[in-house]
């Protein structure tokens, strides 16, 4: 579930809240709904060095596999 940081503009409190659909988010401290969503902080870097994925195996269709040449599911 998406967890976002919010800032209450009434009492200047920053809190986290789960966002489900279009459910309005209210401040847990003062209950005011005049909150603004903060930009999410990157939990981890987008790419890590030293962890090279085998791109040759992950990109492109498999050759000779179940779905590649056998035609079992395509
Ligand atoms: Zn508040």
PDB file of the backbone (N, CA, C, O) and the ligand in Angstrom, with CONECT records:
HET     ZN  A 101       1
ATOM      1  N   UNK A   1       0.849  -1.203   0.000  1.00  0.00           N
ATOM      2  CA  UNK A   1       0.000   0.000   0.000  1.00  0.00           C
ATOM      3  C   UNK A   1       0.880   1.247   0.000  1.00  0.00           C
ATOM      4  O   UNK A   1       1.936   1.281   0.632  1.00  0.00           O
ATOM      5  N   UNK A   2       0.436   2.240  -0.702  1.00  0.00           N
ATOM      6  CA  UNK A   2       1.263   3.457  -0.760  1.00  0.00           C
ATOM      7  C   UNK A   2       1.229   4.229   0.548  1.00  0.00           C
ATOM      8  O   UNK A   2       0.167   4.512   1.103  1.00  0.00           O
ATOM      9  N   UNK A   3       2.392   4.553   1.010  1.00  0.00           N
ATOM     10  CA  UNK A   3       2.537   5.322   2.241  1.00  0.00           C
ATOM     11  C   UNK A   3       3.182   6.658   1.890  1.00  0.00           C
ATOM     12  O   UNK A   3       4.292   6.710   1.359  1.00  0.00           O
ATOM     13  N   UNK A   4       2.466   7.736   2.199  1.00  0.00           N
ATOM     14  CA  UNK A   4       2.956   9.052   1.814  1.00  0.00           C
ATOM     15  C   UNK A   4       3.148   9.910   3.052  1.00  0.00           C
ATOM     16  O   UNK A   4       2.555   9.675   4.104  1.00  0.00           O
ATOM     17  N   UNK A   5       3.992  10.904   2.889  1.00  0.00           N
ATOM     18  CA  UNK A   5       4.205  11.892   3.936  1.00  0.00           C
ATOM     19  C   UNK A   5       3.298  13.085   3.651  1.00  0.00           C
ATOM     20  O   UNK A   5       3.185  13.549   2.517  1.00  0.00           O
ATOM     21  N   UNK A   6       2.663  13.561   4.704  1.00  0.00           N
ATOM     22  CA  UNK A   6       1.764  14.702   4.570  1.00  0.00           C
ATOM     23  C   UNK A   6       2.180  15.792   5.538  1.00  0.00           C
ATOM     24  O   UNK A   6       2.801  15.549   6.573  1.00  0.00           O
ATOM     25  N   UNK A   7       1.816  16.981   5.163  1.00  0.00           N
ATOM     26  CA  UNK A   7       2.106  18.140   6.023  1.00  0.00           C
ATOM     27  C   UNK A   7       0.800  18.859   6.284  1.00  0.00           C
ATOM     28  O   UNK A   7       0.119  19.305   5.360  1.00  0.00           O
ATOM     29  N   UNK A   8       0.464  18.964   7.554  1.00  0.00           N
ATOM     30  CA  UNK A   8      -0.755  19.665   7.919  1.00  0.00           C
ATOM     31  C   UNK A   8      -0.467  21.163   7.922  1.00  0.00           C
ATOM     32  O   UNK A   8       0.449  21.643   8.590  1.00  0.00           O
ATOM     33  N   UNK A   9      -1.275  21.877   7.157  1.00  0.00           N
ATOM     34  CA  UNK A   9      -1.051  23.319   7.079  1.00  0.00           C
ATOM     35  C   UNK A   9      -1.706  24.042   8.244  1.00  0.00           C
ATOM     36  O   UNK A   9      -1.518  25.248   8.406  1.00  0.00           O
ATOM     37  N   UNK A  10      -2.467  23.330   9.053  1.00  0.00           N
ATOM     38  CA  UNK A  10      -3.117  23.985  10.191  1.00  0.00           C
ATOM     39  C   UNK A  10      -2.216  23.994  11.419  1.00  0.00           C
ATOM     40  O   UNK A  10      -2.034  25.029  12.059  1.00  0.00           O
ATOM     41  N   UNK A  11      -1.651  22.828  11.742  1.00  0.00           N
ATOM     42  CA  UNK A  11      -0.814  22.747  12.943  1.00  0.00           C
ATOM     43  C   UNK A  11       0.642  22.475  12.604  1.00  0.00           C
ATOM     44  O   UNK A  11       1.466  22.274  13.496  1.00  0.00           O
ATOM     45  N   UNK A  12       0.958  22.468  11.313  1.00  0.00           N
ATOM     46  CA  UNK A  12       2.352  22.332  10.867  1.00  0.00           C
ATOM     47  C   UNK A  12       2.951  21.006  11.311  1.00  0.00           C
ATOM     48  O   UNK A  12       4.123  20.934  11.679  1.00  0.00           O
ATOM     49  N   UNK A  13       2.153  19.982  11.273  1.00  0.00           N
ATOM     50  CA  UNK A  13       2.636  18.661  11.657  1.00  0.00           C
ATOM     51  C   UNK A  13       2.859  17.833  10.401  1.00  0.00           C
ATOM     52  O   UNK A  13       2.087  17.901   9.444  1.00  0.00           O
ATOM     53  N   UNK A  14       3.922  17.057  10.426  1.00  0.00           N
ATOM     54  CA  UNK A  14       4.228  16.157   9.319  1.00  0.00           C
ATOM     55  C   UNK A  14       3.946  14.740   9.784  1.00  0.00           C
ATOM     56  O   UNK A  14       4.418  14.307  10.836  1.00  0.00           O
ATOM     57  N   UNK A  15       3.180  14.039   8.995  1.00  0.00           N
ATOM     58  CA  UNK A  15       2.815  12.686   9.394  1.00  0.00           C
ATOM     59  C   UNK A  15       2.765  11.808   8.153  1.00  0.00           C
ATOM     60  O   UNK A  15       2.755  12.282   7.017  1.00  0.00           O
ATOM     61  N   UNK A  16       2.735  10.504   8.423  1.00  0.00           N
ATOM     62  CA  UNK A  16       2.614   9.532   7.340  1.00  0.00           C
ATOM     63  C   UNK A  16       1.204   8.975   7.343  1.00  0.00           C
ATOM     64  O   UNK A  16       0.584   8.812   8.394  1.00  0.00           O
ATOM     65  N   UNK A  17       0.717   8.689   6.169  1.00  0.00           N
ATOM     66  CA  UNK A  17      -0.618   8.122   6.079  1.00  0.00           C
ATOM     67  C   UNK A  17      -0.719   7.252   4.845  1.00  0.00           C
ATOM     68  O   UNK A  17      -0.122   7.526   3.804  1.00  0.00           O
ATOM     69  N   UNK A  18      -1.479   6.215   4.997  1.00  0.00           N
ATOM     70  CA  UNK A  18      -1.741   5.360   3.848  1.00  0.00           C
ATOM     71  C   UNK A  18      -2.811   6.002   2.987  1.00  0.00           C
ATOM     72  O   UNK A  18      -3.783   6.570   3.486  1.00  0.00           O
ATOM     73  N   UNK A  19      -2.612   5.899   1.699  1.00  0.00           N
ATOM     74  CA  UNK A  19      -3.571   6.473   0.761  1.00  0.00           C
ATOM     75  C   UNK A  19      -4.238   5.329   0.015  1.00  0.00           C
ATOM     76  O   UNK A  19      -3.587   4.549  -0.680  1.00  0.00           O
ATOM     77  N   UNK A  20      -5.527   5.251   0.175  1.00  0.00           N
ATOM     78  CA  UNK A  20      -6.282   4.208  -0.510  1.00  0.00           C
ATOM     79  C   UNK A  20      -7.313   4.870  -1.401  1.00  0.00           C
ATOM     80  O   UNK A  20      -8.312   5.406  -0.920  1.00  0.00           O
ATOM     81  N   UNK A  21      -7.074   4.833  -2.671  1.00  0.00           N
ATOM     82  CA  UNK A  21      -8.016   5.403  -3.609  1.00  0.00           C
ATOM     83  C   UNK A  21      -8.133   6.902  -3.428  1.00  0.00           C
ATOM     84  O   UNK A  21      -7.128   7.613  -3.407  1.00  0.00           O
ATOM     85  N   UNK A  22      -9.350   7.379  -3.297  1.00  0.00           N
ATOM     86  CA  UNK A  22      -9.577   8.815  -3.168  1.00  0.00           C
ATOM     87  C   UNK A  22     -10.002   9.168  -1.747  1.00  0.00           C
ATOM     88  O   UNK A  22     -10.686  10.166  -1.521  1.00  0.00           O
ATOM     89  N   UNK A  23      -9.589   8.337  -0.792  1.00  0.00           N
ATOM     90  CA  UNK A  23      -9.924   8.630   0.591  1.00  0.00           C
ATOM     91  C   UNK A  23      -9.208   9.899   1.043  1.00  0.00           C
ATOM     92  O   UNK A  23      -7.984   9.983   0.943  1.00  0.00           O
ATOM     93  N   UNK A  24      -9.940  10.872   1.529  1.00  0.00           N
ATOM     94  CA  UNK A  24      -9.279  12.100   1.985  1.00  0.00           C
ATOM     95  C   UNK A  24      -8.439  11.836   3.220  1.00  0.00           C
ATOM     96  O   UNK A  24      -8.788  11.032   4.084  1.00  0.00           O
ATOM     97  N   UNK A  25      -7.332  12.534   3.269  1.00  0.00           N
ATOM     98  CA  UNK A  25      -6.400  12.375   4.388  1.00  0.00           C
ATOM     99  C   UNK A  25      -6.594  13.542   5.346  1.00  0.00           C
ATOM    100  O   UNK A  25      -6.579  14.705   4.944  1.00  0.00           O
ATOM    101  N   UNK A  26      -6.772  13.216   6.593  1.00  0.00           N
ATOM    102  CA  UNK A  26      -6.922  14.244   7.623  1.00  0.00           C
ATOM    103  C   UNK A  26      -5.749  14.154   8.587  1.00  0.00           C
ATOM    104  O   UNK A  26      -5.134  13.100   8.751  1.00  0.00           O
ATOM    105  N   UNK A  27      -5.459  15.261   9.208  1.00  0.00           N
ATOM    106  CA  UNK A  27      -4.357  15.310  10.157  1.00  0.00           C
ATOM    107  C   UNK A  27      -4.733  14.502  11.402  1.00  0.00           C
ATOM    108  O   UNK A  27      -5.804  14.715  11.970  1.00  0.00           O
ATOM    109  N   UNK A  28      -3.868  13.581  11.832  1.00  0.00           N
ATOM    110  CA  UNK A  28      -4.187  12.789  13.021  1.00  0.00           C
ATOM    111  C   UNK A  28      -4.090  13.603  14.306  1.00  0.00           C
ATOM    112  O   UNK A  28      -4.531  13.157  15.366  1.00  0.00           O
ATOM    113  N   UNK A  29      -3.524  14.770  14.208  1.00  0.00           N
ATOM    114  CA  UNK A  29      -3.339  15.575  15.415  1.00  0.00           C
ATOM    115  C   UNK A  29      -4.516  16.512  15.635  1.00  0.00           C
ATOM    116  O   UNK A  29      -5.110  16.532  16.713  1.00  0.00           O
ATOM    117  N   UNK A  30      -4.848  17.287  14.612  1.00  0.00           N
ATOM    118  CA  UNK A  30      -5.927  18.253  14.775  1.00  0.00           C
ATOM    119  C   UNK A  30      -7.152  17.881  13.967  1.00  0.00           C
ATOM    120  O   UNK A  30      -8.202  18.507  14.110  1.00  0.00           O
ATOM    121  N   UNK A  31      -7.033  16.859  13.111  1.00  0.00           N
ATOM    122  CA  UNK A  31      -8.178  16.418  12.360  1.00  0.00           C
ATOM    123  C   UNK A  31      -8.521  17.282  11.170  1.00  0.00           C
ATOM    124  O   UNK A  31      -9.552  17.070  10.531  1.00  0.00           O
ATOM    125  N   UNK A  32      -7.700  18.231  10.865  1.00  0.00           N
ATOM    126  CA  UNK A  32      -7.963  19.106   9.741  1.00  0.00           C
ATOM    127  C   UNK A  32      -7.614  18.393   8.438  1.00  0.00           C
ATOM    128  O   UNK A  32      -6.647  17.634   8.365  1.00  0.00           O
ATOM    129  N   UNK A  33      -8.405  18.647   7.436  1.00  0.00           N
ATOM    130  CA  UNK A  33      -8.182  17.992   6.156  1.00  0.00           C
ATOM    131  C   UNK A  33      -7.345  18.846   5.214  1.00  0.00           C
ATOM    132  O   UNK A  33      -7.111  18.464   4.067  1.00  0.00           O
ATOM    133  N   UNK A  34      -6.905  19.973   5.683  1.00  0.00           N
ATOM    134  CA  UNK A  34      -6.087  20.845   4.819  1.00  0.00           C
ATOM    135  C   UNK A  34      -4.630  20.420   4.929  1.00  0.00           C
ATOM    136  O   UNK A  34      -3.802  21.088   5.548  1.00  0.00           O
ATOM    137  N   UNK A  35      -4.354  19.284   4.302  1.00  0.00           N
ATOM    138  CA  UNK A  35      -3.001  18.750   4.327  1.00  0.00           C
ATOM    139  C   UNK A  35      -2.462  18.739   2.911  1.00  0.00           C
ATOM    140  O   UNK A  35      -3.217  18.691   1.940  1.00  0.00           O
ATOM    141  N   UNK A  36      -1.183  18.785   2.814  1.00  0.00           N
ATOM    142  CA  UNK A  36      -0.530  18.710   1.518  1.00  0.00           C
ATOM    143  C   UNK A  36       0.400  17.521   1.517  1.00  0.00           C
ATOM    144  O   UNK A  36       1.044  17.203   2.517  1.00  0.00           O
ATOM    145  N   UNK A  37       0.454  16.866   0.356  1.00  0.00           N
ATOM    146  CA  UNK A  37       1.296  15.675   0.265  1.00  0.00           C
ATOM    147  C   UNK A  37       2.723  16.087  -0.079  1.00  0.00           C
ATOM    148  O   UNK A  37       2.963  16.877  -0.992  1.00  0.00           O
ATOM    149  N   UNK A  38       3.643  15.536   0.666  1.00  0.00           N
ATOM    150  CA  UNK A  38       5.049  15.843   0.423  1.00  0.00           C
ATOM    151  C   UNK A  38       5.609  14.886  -0.613  1.00  0.00           C
ATOM    152  O   UNK A  38       5.079  13.800  -0.850  1.00  0.00           O
ATOM    153  N   UNK A  39       6.681  15.324  -1.210  1.00  0.00           N
ATOM    154  CA  UNK A  39       7.325  14.470  -2.197  1.00  0.00           C
ATOM    155  C   UNK A  39       7.953  13.281  -1.493  1.00  0.00           C
ATOM    156  O   UNK A  39       8.628  13.444  -0.476  1.00  0.00           O
ATOM    157  N   UNK A  40       7.737  12.093  -2.022  1.00  0.00           N
ATOM    158  CA  UNK A  40       8.279  10.903  -1.361  1.00  0.00           C
ATOM    159  C   UNK A  40       9.788  10.896  -1.418  1.00  0.00           C
ATOM    160  O   UNK A  40      10.395  11.273  -2.420  1.00  0.00           O
ATOM    161  N   UNK A  41      10.369  10.467  -0.341  1.00  0.00           N
ATOM    162  CA  UNK A  41      11.824  10.353  -0.294  1.00  0.00           C
ATOM    163  C   UNK A  41      12.238   9.033  -0.922  1.00  0.00           C
ATOM    164  O   UNK A  41      11.615   8.000  -0.674  1.00  0.00           O
ATOM    165  N   UNK A  42      13.266   9.063  -1.719  1.00  0.00           N
ATOM    166  CA  UNK A  42      13.716   7.798  -2.337  1.00  0.00           C
ATOM    167  C   UNK A  42      14.254   6.845  -1.287  1.00  0.00           C
ATOM    168  O   UNK A  42      15.227   7.143  -0.593  1.00  0.00           O
ATOM    169  N   UNK A  43      13.619   5.717  -1.185  1.00  0.00           N
ATOM    170  CA  UNK A  43      14.008   4.737  -0.164  1.00  0.00           C
ATOM    171  C   UNK A  43      15.328   4.081  -0.513  1.00  0.00           C
ATOM    172  O   UNK A  43      16.109   3.723   0.370  1.00  0.00           O
ATOM    173  N   UNK A  44      15.569   3.929  -1.778  1.00  0.00           N
ATOM    174  CA  UNK A  44      16.818   3.307  -2.209  1.00  0.00           C
ATOM    175  C   UNK A  44      17.196   3.887  -3.562  1.00  0.00           C
ATOM    176  O   UNK A  44      16.330   4.323  -4.320  1.00  0.00           O
ATOM    177  N   UNK A  45      18.443   3.891  -3.855  1.00  0.00           N
ATOM    178  CA  UNK A  45      18.863   4.422  -5.153  1.00  0.00           C
ATOM    179  C   UNK A  45      18.285   3.604  -6.287  1.00  0.00           C
ATOM    180  O   UNK A  45      17.998   2.415  -6.147  1.00  0.00           O
ATOM    181  N   UNK A  46      18.124   4.277  -7.415  1.00  0.00           N
ATOM    182  CA  UNK A  46      17.493   3.597  -8.540  1.00  0.00           C
ATOM    183  C   UNK A  46      18.369   2.481  -9.076  1.00  0.00           C
ATOM    184  O   UNK A  46      17.869   1.449  -9.525  1.00  0.00           O
ATOM    185  N   UNK A  47      19.644   2.687  -9.030  1.00  0.00           N
ATOM    186  CA  UNK A  47      20.544   1.665  -9.549  1.00  0.00           C
ATOM    187  C   UNK A  47      21.699   1.503  -8.583  1.00  0.00           C
ATOM    188  O   UNK A  47      22.220   2.480  -8.044  1.00  0.00           O
ATOM    189  N   UNK A  48      22.079   0.295  -8.377  1.00  0.00           N
ATOM    190  CA  UNK A  48      23.185   0.033  -7.477  1.00  0.00           C
ATOM    191  C   UNK A  48      24.350  -0.543  -8.267  1.00  0.00           C
ATOM    192  O   UNK A  48      24.196  -1.391  -9.146  1.00  0.00           O
ATOM    193  N   UNK A  49      25.490  -0.051  -7.916  1.00  0.00           N
ATOM    194  CA  UNK A  49      26.676  -0.555  -8.598  1.00  0.00           C
ATOM    195  C   UNK A  49      27.070  -1.905  -7.988  1.00  0.00           C
ATOM    196  O   UNK A  49      26.834  -2.180  -6.812  1.00  0.00           O
ATOM    197  N   UNK A  50      27.657  -2.701  -8.810  1.00  0.00           N
ATOM    198  CA  UNK A  50      28.132  -3.975  -8.326  1.00  0.00           C
ATOM    199  C   UNK A  50      27.085  -5.062  -8.342  1.00  0.00           C
ATOM    200  O   UNK A  50      27.332  -6.175  -7.879  1.00  0.00           O
ATOM    201  N   UNK A  51      25.921  -4.750  -8.870  1.00  0.00           N
ATOM    202  CA  UNK A  51      24.872  -5.761  -8.958  1.00  0.00           C
ATOM    203  C   UNK A  51      24.380  -5.803 -10.400  1.00  0.00           C
ATOM    204  O   UNK A  51      23.257  -5.406 -10.710  1.00  0.00           O
ATOM    205  N   UNK A  52      25.232  -6.283 -11.245  1.00  0.00           N
ATOM    206  CA  UNK A  52      24.916  -6.296 -12.656  1.00  0.00           C
ATOM    207  C   UNK A  52      23.963  -7.441 -12.966  1.00  0.00           C
ATOM    208  O   UNK A  52      24.254  -8.612 -12.720  1.00  0.00           O
ATOM    209  N   UNK A  53      22.827  -7.065 -13.507  1.00  0.00           N
ATOM    210  CA  UNK A  53      21.870  -8.098 -13.871  1.00  0.00           C
ATOM    211  C   UNK A  53      22.242  -8.672 -15.232  1.00  0.00           C
ATOM    212  O   UNK A  53      22.759  -7.962 -16.094  1.00  0.00           O
ATOM    213  N   UNK A  54      21.981  -9.930 -15.411  1.00  0.00           N
ATOM    214  CA  UNK A  54      22.242 -10.519 -16.726  1.00  0.00           C
ATOM    215  C   UNK A  54      21.240 -10.010 -17.749  1.00  0.00           C
ATOM    216  O   UNK A  54      20.197 -10.623 -17.977  1.00  0.00           O
ATOM    217  N   UNK A  55      21.574  -8.879 -18.362  1.00  0.00           N
ATOM    218  CA  UNK A  55      20.627  -8.243 -19.273  1.00  0.00           C
ATOM    219  C   UNK A  55      20.353  -9.105 -20.494  1.00  0.00           C
ATOM    220  O   UNK A  55      19.272  -9.053 -21.081  1.00  0.00           O
ATOM    221  N   UNK A  56      21.342  -9.892 -20.860  1.00  0.00           N
ATOM    222  CA  UNK A  56      21.160 -10.708 -22.049  1.00  0.00           C
ATOM    223  C   UNK A  56      20.064 -11.752 -21.828  1.00  0.00           C
ATOM    224  O   UNK A  56      19.395 -12.177 -22.769  1.00  0.00           O
ATOM    225  N   UNK A  57      19.895 -12.154 -20.572  1.00  0.00           N
ATOM    226  CA  UNK A  57      18.868 -13.168 -20.304  1.00  0.00           C
ATOM    227  C   UNK A  57      17.521 -12.550 -19.958  1.00  0.00           C
ATOM    228  O   UNK A  57      16.476 -13.181 -20.115  1.00  0.00           O
ATOM    229  N   UNK A  58      17.562 -11.276 -19.473  1.00  0.00           N
ATOM    230  CA  UNK A  58      16.304 -10.680 -19.034  1.00  0.00           C
ATOM    231  C   UNK A  58      15.610  -9.903 -20.138  1.00  0.00           C
ATOM    232  O   UNK A  58      14.397  -9.698 -20.085  1.00  0.00           O
ATOM    233  N   UNK A  59      16.365  -9.470 -21.135  1.00  0.00           N
ATOM    234  CA  UNK A  59      15.750  -8.705 -22.209  1.00  0.00           C
ATOM    235  C   UNK A  59      15.601  -9.574 -23.445  1.00  0.00           C
ATOM    236  O   UNK A  59      16.480 -10.367 -23.782  1.00  0.00           O
ATOM    237  N   UNK A  60      14.500  -9.411 -24.092  1.00  0.00           N
ATOM    238  CA  UNK A  60      14.281 -10.174 -25.297  1.00  0.00           C
ATOM    239  C   UNK A  60      13.580 -11.487 -24.999  1.00  0.00           C
ATOM    240  O   UNK A  60      13.581 -11.956 -23.861  1.00  0.00           O
ATOM    241  N   UNK A  61      12.994 -12.066 -26.002  1.00  0.00           N
ATOM    242  CA  UNK A  61      12.278 -13.332 -25.789  1.00  0.00           C
ATOM    243  C   UNK A  61      13.238 -14.465 -25.547  1.00  0.00           C
ATOM    244  O   UNK A  61      14.355 -14.459 -26.066  1.00  0.00           O
ATOM    245  N   UNK A  62      12.827 -15.420 -24.780  1.00  0.00           N
ATOM    246  CA  UNK A  62      13.677 -16.584 -24.550  1.00  0.00           C
ATOM    247  C   UNK A  62      13.809 -17.405 -25.811  1.00  0.00           C
ATOM    248  O   UNK A  62      12.848 -17.584 -26.558  1.00  0.00           O
ATOM    249  N   UNK A  63      14.988 -17.893 -26.035  1.00  0.00           N
ATOM    250  CA  UNK A  63      15.213 -18.668 -27.243  1.00  0.00           C
ATOM    251  C   UNK A  63      15.153 -20.146 -26.921  1.00  0.00           C
ATOM    252  O   UNK A  63      15.992 -20.675 -26.191  1.00  0.00           O
ATOM    253  N   UNK A  64      14.176 -20.789 -27.463  1.00  0.00           N
ATOM    254  CA  UNK A  64      14.097 -22.220 -27.273  1.00  0.00           C
ATOM    255  C   UNK A  64      13.426 -22.638 -25.984  1.00  0.00           C
ATOM    256  O   UNK A  64      13.380 -23.825 -25.663  1.00  0.00           O
ATOM    257  N   UNK A  65      12.892 -21.654 -25.224  1.00  0.00           N
ATOM    258  CA  UNK A  65      12.266 -22.002 -23.969  1.00  0.00           C
ATOM    259  C   UNK A  65      10.848 -22.494 -24.162  1.00  0.00           C
ATOM    260  O   UNK A  65      10.453 -22.907 -25.252  1.00  0.00           O
ATOM    261  N   UNK A  66      10.095 -22.440 -23.084  1.00  0.00           N
ATOM    262  CA  UNK A  66       8.717 -22.914 -23.159  1.00  0.00           C
ATOM    263  C   UNK A  66       7.903 -22.052 -24.099  1.00  0.00           C
ATOM    264  O   UNK A  66       7.161 -22.554 -24.943  1.00  0.00           O
ATOM    265  N   UNK A  67       8.055 -20.717 -23.939  1.00  0.00           N
ATOM    266  CA  UNK A  67       7.254 -19.809 -24.739  1.00  0.00           C
ATOM    267  C   UNK A  67       8.043 -19.297 -25.926  1.00  0.00           C
ATOM    268  O   UNK A  67       7.499 -18.539 -26.729  1.00  0.00           O
ATOM    269  N   UNK A  68       9.290 -19.675 -26.071  1.00  0.00           N
ATOM    270  CA  UNK A  68      10.114 -19.117 -27.141  1.00  0.00           C
ATOM    271  C   UNK A  68       9.921 -19.850 -28.447  1.00  0.00           C
ATOM    272  O   UNK A  68       9.458 -19.260 -29.424  1.00  0.00           O
ATOM    273  N   UNK A  69      10.255 -21.086 -28.485  1.00  0.00           N
ATOM    274  CA  UNK A  69      10.200 -21.789 -29.754  1.00  0.00           C
ATOM    275  C   UNK A  69       9.205 -22.941 -29.736  1.00  0.00           C
ATOM    276  O   UNK A  69       8.819 -23.447 -30.791  1.00  0.00           O
ATOM    277  N   UNK A  70       8.797 -23.350 -28.571  1.00  0.00           N
ATOM    278  CA  UNK A  70       7.917 -24.498 -28.517  1.00  0.00           C
ATOM    279  C   UNK A  70       6.501 -24.172 -28.940  1.00  0.00           C
ATOM    280  O   UNK A  70       5.805 -25.011 -29.512  1.00  0.00           O
ATOM    281  N   UNK A  71       6.068 -22.931 -28.654  1.00  0.00           N
ATOM    282  CA  UNK A  71       4.723 -22.542 -29.042  1.00  0.00           C
ATOM    283  C   UNK A  71       3.662 -23.140 -28.137  1.00  0.00           C
ATOM    284  O   UNK A  71       2.550 -23.410 -28.590  1.00  0.00           O
ATOM    285  N   UNK A  72       3.982 -23.352 -26.861  1.00  0.00           N
ATOM    286  CA  UNK A  72       3.019 -23.972 -25.973  1.00  0.00           C
ATOM    287  C   UNK A  72       1.989 -22.973 -25.495  1.00  0.00           C
ATOM    288  O   UNK A  72       0.858 -23.346 -25.184  1.00  0.00           O
ATOM    289  N   UNK A  73       2.376 -21.681 -25.432  1.00  0.00           N
ATOM    290  CA  UNK A  73       1.444 -20.706 -24.915  1.00  0.00           C
ATOM    291  C   UNK A  73       1.328 -19.508 -25.831  1.00  0.00           C
ATOM    292  O   UNK A  73       0.720 -18.514 -25.435  1.00  0.00           O
ATOM    293  N   UNK A  74       1.860 -19.546 -26.997  1.00  0.00           N
ATOM    294  CA  UNK A  74       1.701 -18.429 -27.939  1.00  0.00           C
ATOM    295  C   UNK A  74       1.317 -18.991 -29.294  1.00  0.00           C
ATOM    296  O   UNK A  74       1.130 -18.233 -30.245  1.00  0.00           O
TER     297      UNK A  74
HETATM  298 ZN    ZN A 101      -2.990  19.279  12.013  1.00  0.00          ZN
END
